[in-house]
Amino acid sequence: MRKKICMILRRPWEYFLKDLRVIKEAKSLSELYDVSIFIFDYNMQGKREYDKRIEVRIVKLNKNLDIFPLSIPNYFFTTLPRVLWYDADVFHAHDFETLPIAFIAAKMKRKKLVYDSHEYFFEQFHFKEKLLLKITKPFFMFLEGIFSKYADAVITVNESIADELKRIYGLEKVHVIRNVSEIRNVKNKKLFHKEFNLPADKKIVLYHGGIMEHRGIEELIMSMKFLPDNIILVIMGYGPLESKIRKIISKQQLENRVYVKNAVPREKLIDYVSSADIGVIPSQSVGLSLYYSTPNKMYECISGGIPFAASNFPEYRKMAIDDDMGITFDEKNPKSIADAIVKILDPKTYQRKKRNIMKLRKEKYNWEKEKIKLIEIYKEILSD
């Protein structure tokens, strides 16, 4: 009989469909185990099937109570009974928000517990900006430390966060499962040149992802003032700052050099990424969570086969400098961003970094490698 895995994710249906880490892990584990994912929604409930092998169980929450701190007991006391009712061999918590529920279920049923920390959770910037979160942070970190020590496996997204979790909570081992993409053949289809009717000699610099605060988009736009006219910036995504970004572009008279494009469906994303010459990730250092992060867009650049210029953060440096796939810059300085773009577009430098990317995406940075590690973790804890 196949073992059962109960994943718990505090996301509504719409955002679950965009959570590639959860989906990749569930699909990989479903090859050997029965996988169910508990999510929530305000407008629907019941069971849904995803990818034929994965069952999604939707818990309906009261939207009127979705205000901090009421949102915490609203989610906890609505979801916990449903999870306790489910008969699983492993309870897999995605991020701290679901860890208390998974911990209680695993201990009450004497089953296995996996804690999957997608980021440096309590160092996100809103734990500094919002007073109530700042006050409650020590208590929640205390709980994270206790529950993590009782987990049969702790997983996170990169070595920097793994080292921090081990340091803070005294954990002996934290496994790293990267958010890398699956291997696929790529070809520059010149999609941006076609869409914006650009001459063939124009070089495309791509920012893709959320158009929101702390992403460095304003600094990136200002860097265009220091770059030659043959370099075009495309900002592809959506978010609350889109109107502000368009105003900045207009004010700086960059309408013919900076283009804003809506986000594309996930299945088309790599085709668009591979149609750029380089990717740019100008994240701003507003907290340790971002500082120690590894954004999906960096892995998508690797999957798309394009070098990248990125902020001078630890994990960014490992891939850009140590693995020689990109270059780093001072994220707060538009001139530094521009200089990095010029350097990476130097023909010899560009070809060297592109060769490294095409080599390492097969040898190291692909989901097929991470999938093996994830399955081995599960085989180990279920063999006890």
C-alpha positions in Angstrom: 0.0 0.0 0.0 1.3 3.5 -0.9 2.2 5.8 1.9 0.1 9.0 2.3 1.5 12.5 2.4 -0.5 15.5 3.7 0.8 18.8 2.6 -0.5 22.0 4.2 -0.3 25.3 2.4 -1.8 28.6 3.6 -2.8 29.8 0.2 -6.1 30.2 -1.7 -6.7 28.2 -4.9 -5.6 31.0 -7.2 -2.2 31.4 -5.5 -1.7 27.6 -5.0 -1.7 27.3 -8.8 1.2 29.8 -9.0 3.3 28.2 -6.2 5.7 26.2 -8.4 7.7 24.9 -5.4 4.7 23.2 -3.9 3.5 21.9 -7.2 6.9 20.5 -8.2 7.4 18.8 -4.9 3.9 17.3 -4.9 4.2 16.0 -8.5 7.6 14.5 -7.7 6.4 12.8 -4.5 3.2 11.6 -6.1 5.2 9.2 -8.3 5.8 7.1 -5.1 3.2 8.3 -2.6 -0.4 9.4 -2.4 -0.3 13.2 -2.0 -3.1 15.5 -0.7 -2.7 19.2 -0.3 -4.8 21.2 2.2 -5.3 24.8 1.1 -8.0 27.4 1.9 -10.3 29.7 -0.1 -13.1 32.2 0.7 -15.4 31.1 -2.1 -15.1 27.4 -2.5 -14.6 24.2 -0.6 -14.3 20.4 -1.1 -11.9 18.3 -3.1 -10.3 19.0 -6.5 -7.9 17.0 -8.6 -4.6 18.5 -9.8 -2.5 16.8 -12.4 -4.5 13.6 -12.0 -2.3 12.3 -9.2 -2.7 15.0 -6.6 -5.8 15.7 -4.5 -6.4 19.2 -3.3 -8.6 19.7 -0.3 -10.0 23.2 0.1 -11.0 24.5 3.5 -13.4 27.4 3.3 -12.6 30.4 5.6 -14.6 33.3 6.8 -13.3 36.3 4.8 -14.7 38.7 7.4 -12.1 37.4 9.9 -9.1 37.7 7.5 -7.7 40.6 9.6 -4.5 40.2 11.7 -4.6 38.9 14.5 -8.0 37.4 13.9 -6.8 35.7 10.7 -4.5 33.4 12.8 -7.2 31.6 14.9 -9.6 31.8 11.9 -7.2 29.7 9.8 -5.9 27.5 12.7 -9.2 26.4 14.2 -10.9 25.9 10.8 -8.0 23.9 9.2 -6.8 21.8 12.1 -9.9 19.6 12.5 -9.8 18.8 8.7 -6.2 17.9 8.9 -6.6 15.8 12.0 -9.4 13.9 10.3 -7.0 13.0 7.4 -5.1 9.7 7.8 -1.5 10.5 6.6 2.0 9.0 7.1 3.7 12.3 6.7 2.5 15.9 7.5 4.4 18.4 5.3 4.2 22.0 6.5 4.9 24.7 3.8 6.3 27.7 5.8 5.8 28.5 9.4 2.1 29.5 8.9 1.1 25.8 8.7 3.8 24.4 11.0 1.7 24.4 14.2 -1.1 22.5 12.5 1.3 19.9 11.0 3.1 19.5 14.3 0.0 18.9 16.3 -1.3 16.4 13.7 2.0 14.5 13.4 2.4 14.2 17.2 -1.2 13.3 17.9 -1.2 10.6 15.3 2.5 9.6 15.9 3.4 10.2 12.3 6.3 12.0 10.5 6.7 15.7 10.3 8.5 17.7 7.5 9.0 21.4 7.8 9.6 23.2 4.5 10.7 26.8 5.0 10.4 28.6 1.7 12.2 31.7 3.0 13.8 33.3 6.0 10.2 33.7 7.4 10.6 36.0 10.4 13.1 38.3 8.6 10.6 39.5 6.0 10.3 43.3 6.0 6.7 43.4 7.3 7.9 42.0 10.6 9.8 45.3 11.0 7.1 47.6 9.6 4.0 46.4 11.4 4.1 46.9 15.2 1.9 43.9 16.2 4.0 41.6 14.1 7.2 43.0 15.6 5.8 42.4 19.1 4.7 38.8 18.4 7.8 37.8 16.4 9.8 36.5 19.4 6.9 34.2 20.5 6.5 32.8 17.0 10.2 32.3 16.6 10.2 30.4 19.9 7.5 28.1 18.4 9.4 27.7 15.2 12.4 26.6 17.1 10.5 24.0 19.2 8.6 22.6 16.3 11.7 22.4 14.0 13.6 20.4 16.5 10.8 17.8 16.6 10.6 17.6 12.8 11.8 14.5 11.1 13.2 16.6 8.3 13.7 20.4 7.9 13.9 21.6 4.3 14.7 25.1 2.9 15.6 26.7 -0.4 19.3 27.6 -0.2 22.4 27.2 1.9 22.3 30.7 3.5 18.9 30.1 5.0 19.8 26.6 6.0 22.8 27.9 7.9 20.7 30.6 9.6 18.1 28.0 10.7 20.8 25.8 12.1 22.5 28.7 13.9 19.3 30.1 15.5 17.6 26.9 16.5 20.6 24.6 17.0 19.4 22.2 14.3 21.9 19.5 13.3 20.8 19.2 9.7 18.7 21.3 7.3 18.2 19.9 3.8 18.4 22.2 0.8 15.9 21.7 -2.1 16.3 24.5 -4.6 13.4 26.1 -6.5 15.1 25.3 -9.8 13.2 24.7 -13.1 12.8 21.5 -15.1 15.2 21.0 -18.0 13.8 22.0 -21.4 15.2 22.9 -24.8 15.4 26.7 -25.3 15.8 28.9 -28.3 15.8 32.7 -28.7 12.6 33.2 -30.6 13.0 37.0 -30.5 9.5 37.4 -29.0 10.2 40.9 -27.6 11.6 42.1 -30.9 8.5 40.9 -32.7 6.0 42.2 -30.1 7.6 45.7 -29.9 8.7 45.9 -33.5 12.4 46.3 -32.5 15.4 46.3 -34.9 17.4 43.1 -34.8 20.5 44.8 -33.3 18.7 45.9 -30.1 19.8 44.1 -27.0 17.0 43.1 -24.6 17.5 43.4 -20.8 14.6 41.7 -19.0 13.1 42.2 -15.6 10.3 39.8 -14.9 8.3 39.3 -11.8 6.3 41.4 -9.4 6.1 45.1 -10.0 6.1 46.1 -6.4 8.1 47.7 -3.6 11.7 46.7 -2.9 12.3 45.0 -6.3 14.6 47.8 -7.5 12.6 48.6 -10.6 12.9 52.3 -10.2 16.7 52.1 -9.9 16.7 49.8 -12.9 14.8 52.3 -15.0 17.1 55.1 -14.0 20.1 53.0 -15.1 18.9 53.3 -18.7 20.2 56.9 -18.6 23.7 55.5 -18.5 23.3 52.9 -21.2 23.7 53.2 -25.0 20.6 53.4 -27.2 20.9 49.9 -28.5 19.9 48.5 -25.1 16.2 48.0 -24.4 14.7 47.3 -21.0 11.5 45.1 -20.8 9.6 45.0 -17.5 7.3 42.0 -17.6 4.9 41.3 -14.8 2.2 42.9 -12.8 1.7 44.6 -9.4 0.7 47.7 -7.5 3.5 49.8 -8.8 2.7 49.5 -12.5 1.1 53.0 -12.7 4.0 54.6 -10.8 6.6 52.8 -13.1 4.8 54.0 -16.2 4.9 57.6 -14.9 8.7 57.3 -14.2 9.3 56.1 -17.7 7.3 59.0 -19.1 9.0 61.6 -16.9 12.4 60.3 -17.9 11.4 60.3 -21.6 12.3 56.6 -21.9 9.1 55.5 -23.7 11.2 54.2 -26.7 13.7 52.3 -24.6 11.7 50.9 -21.7 8.6 48.7 -22.3 6.1 47.3 -19.8 4.5 44.0 -20.6 1.9 42.0 -18.8 2.9 38.8 -17.2 2.6 35.7 -19.4 1.2 32.3 -18.6 3.6 30.0 -16.7 3.9 27.6 -19.6 5.1 30.4 -21.9 7.5 32.1 -19.4 10.7 30.4 -20.4 10.1 31.1 -24.1 10.0 34.8 -23.2 12.9 34.7 -20.8 15.0 33.0 -23.5 14.1 35.8 -25.9 16.0 38.3 -23.9 19.8 38.7 -23.9 20.2 39.1 -20.2 18.1 39.1 -17.1 18.3 41.6 -14.3 17.4 41.1 -10.6 17.9 44.4 -8.7 16.3 43.3 -5.4 16.7 45.8 -2.6 18.1 44.8 0.8 15.2 45.6 3.2 15.6 42.6 5.4 17.5 39.4 5.9 14.8 37.4 4.2 15.4 39.2 0.9 19.1 39.4 1.5 19.4 35.6 1.9 16.9 34.8 -0.8 17.3 33.0 -4.2 14.5 34.4 -6.4 12.8 32.1 -8.9 13.5 34.6 -11.6 17.2 33.8 -11.3 16.6 30.1 -11.8 14.3 31.0 -14.7 17.2 32.9 -16.3 19.3 29.8 -16.0 16.5 27.7 -17.4 16.1 30.2 -20.3 19.9 30.1 -21.0 20.6 33.8 -20.4 23.2 35.4 -18.2 22.1 37.7 -15.5 23.1 40.8 -13.5 21.9 40.8 -9.9 22.2 42.5 -6.5 25.3 41.8 -4.5 23.6 39.3 -2.1 25.2 36.0 -0.8 23.2 33.5 -2.9 23.2 35.8 -5.9 27.0 36.0 -5.8 27.3 32.2 -5.6 25.6 31.8 -9.0 26.7 35.0 -10.7 30.4 35.0 -9.6 31.3 31.6 -8.2 29.6 29.7 -11.0 30.4 32.5 -13.5 26.9 32.8 -14.9 26.4 36.5 -14.3 27.7 39.6 -12.5 26.7 41.6 -9.4 26.1 45.3 -8.8 25.2 47.8 -6.0 21.4 47.5 -6.2 20.9 51.1 -4.9 23.1 52.7 -7.6 21.7 53.0 -11.1 25.2 53.7 -12.5 26.5 50.4 -11.0 23.5 48.6 -12.5 24.3 50.1 -15.9 28.0 49.2 -15.6 27.2 45.6 -14.9 24.9 45.4 -17.9 27.6 46.8 -20.2 30.2 44.3 -18.7 28.0 41.3 -19.2 27.1 42.2 -22.8 30.8 42.3 -23.7 31.0 39.6 -26.4 33.7 37.4 -24.8 32.2 37.7 -21.3 28.7 37.0 -22.6 29.7 33.9 -24.5 31.7 32.5 -21.5 28.8 33.0 -19.1 26.3 31.6 -21.5 28.4 28.5 -22.0 28.6 28.0 -18.2 24.8 28.4 -17.9 24.1 25.8 -20.6 26.5 23.4 -18.8 25.4 24.0 -15.2 21.6 23.9 -16.0 22.2 20.2 -17.0 24.7 19.3 -14.3 23.4 21.3 -11.2 20.5 23.7 -11.6 17.5 21.6 -12.6 14.6 20.1 -10.9 15.5 16.6 -11.9 18.5 16.8 -9.5 16.4 18.3 -6.6 13.7 15.7 -7.1 16.1 12.9 -6.4 17.2 14.6 -3.1 13.6 15.2 -2.1 12.6 11.6 -2.7 15.7 10.4 -0.7 14.6 12.5 2.3 11.2 10.9 2.3 12.6 7.4 1.8 14.9 7.9 4.8 12.3 9.2 7.2 9.7 6.6 6.2 12.2 3.8 6.6 12.5 4.4 10.4 
